[in-house]
Amino acid sequence: MKYCNRNTLVLGAGKSGEAAAKWVMETGGRASVVDEAWGQGRLAELGAQGIRCLRATREWLPDGAFDLVVASPSIAADHPWLAAARGRGLHVISELELGADAWRGDMVAVTGSKGKSSVVKALASTLRLAGREACEAGNYGVPLCARALERADRGAGAVAVVEVSSFQLEQTRGFAPRLAAILNIQADHLDRHGSLEAYAAAKGRIFEGQRGPGCRAFLPPGVSAGAVPEGVAVERFGAEAGCAWRYEGGAVAHGGERIAVTGYFANAVLGPAAALVAAMAAGCGLTGEEIAAGFAAFEPLPHRMERVGTRGGVAYVDDSKGTSLAATQAALRIVGRGVRLIAGGRPKERDLAFLLPDLAACAAKVYLIGEAEEAFYEAWRGVVPCVRCGELARAFHAAAAEARPGETVLLSPGCASFDQFPNMAARGEMFKRLFAGLPQI
């Protein structure tokens, strides 16, 4: 482990920063954490664990005899703290890279714009069903440093299935998963990265540390392999002809084998994700029968096209995780015609017109909420009836009152939740509570 016994400054006091600080202390180093918005509760919580909490401002980073800086995902590439650290000659890495250095087992990783959490869960659960020791980590919910701390052997003999965000990859250079994949590239987080090109380049860093013939890179059609180092095998997955792993007709085809796909992934929109799950599971040594069993047993994550229930012949679907317009597009295509769409929130994109054909084909009406309400109304009202509702409760009740048997009330906002909710899960849970309050008919 390269990063033991260091005097380390951790930037950001969220769960990734806390996990990094704990790892540093566990391995004999000293950890100091800075955050721009300390709350007294958080100071006390970290202090009780022996973590030194330092005051800082956005423009001022404390001095100290630090020899390593660990950046949390919340610290953007243009943050003044990073410039200050590098100006002092300090080595800067991400929590992801620190955790990867600590993990002693096998490691596979997935990044992408939408659907990566479901792929990570499906892959890890399929491995466990087949008798392999595996855990989800990274952006999925448990930082990789925390996973390494959970085990005295630091993961030896286990597979860490790591979900990786573009935020984590900004300060990562030595991350070296044996298998790595980009699920898809869609416009997202452009408010942080500035352009689709910069966003895609950040995603491509997932391959930078791969070396040698034992590593494999998985890419969908249309995504360049330019970031993949020489000597690393590239395999394509998707639904198009020519993909080594191809979803078609309820199965993943590879060579002469067909692996049955049932349940959540068994549709044209999510089929390419199934192809990636199959490809990476096979890369971990699983048979086609074991992979098919994993698809059959898979239980989807909440707030991802989650069917909440039916009232009066109307289906209610919670896709609160649909925080980009590309995700909303996918949701519309999965449901098909007769959608009463609840959309809006804090917008992350400017191109609203590309959704027009899908709205025209699938949506009976759109019920708009949040900061994006007016922009969405002006962009979409020419092809589909739209109504400004302001808040989720009002939109929900309006959609429920107007929906007809056979239709679907779909929450797929196409926006972040932070204008009205603390996170997308809180938004989805409100949708479920509103459904539970409907009369039983």
Secondary structure, 3 states (H helix, E strand, C coil): CCCCCCEEEEECCCHHHHHHHHHHHHCCCEEEEECCCCCHHHHHHHHCCCCEEECCECCECCCCCCCEEEECCCCCCCCHHHHHHHHCCCCEEEHHHHHHHHCCCEEEEEECCCCHHHHHHHHHHHHHHCCCCEEEEECCCCCHHHHHHHCCCCCCCCEEEEECCHHHHCCCCCCCCCEEEECCCCCCCHHHHCCHHHHHHHHHHHHCCCCCCCCEEEECCCCCCCCCCCCCEEEEEECCCCCCEEEECCEEEECCEEEECCHHHCCCCCHHHHHHHHHHHHHCCCCHHHHHHHHHHCCCCCCCCEEEEEECCEEEEECCCCCCHHHHHHHHHHHCCCEEEEEECECCCCCCHHHHHHHHHHEEEEEEECCCHHHHHHHHCCCCCEEEEECHHHHHHHHHHHCCCCCEEEECCCCECCCCCCCHHHHHHHHHHHHHCCCCC
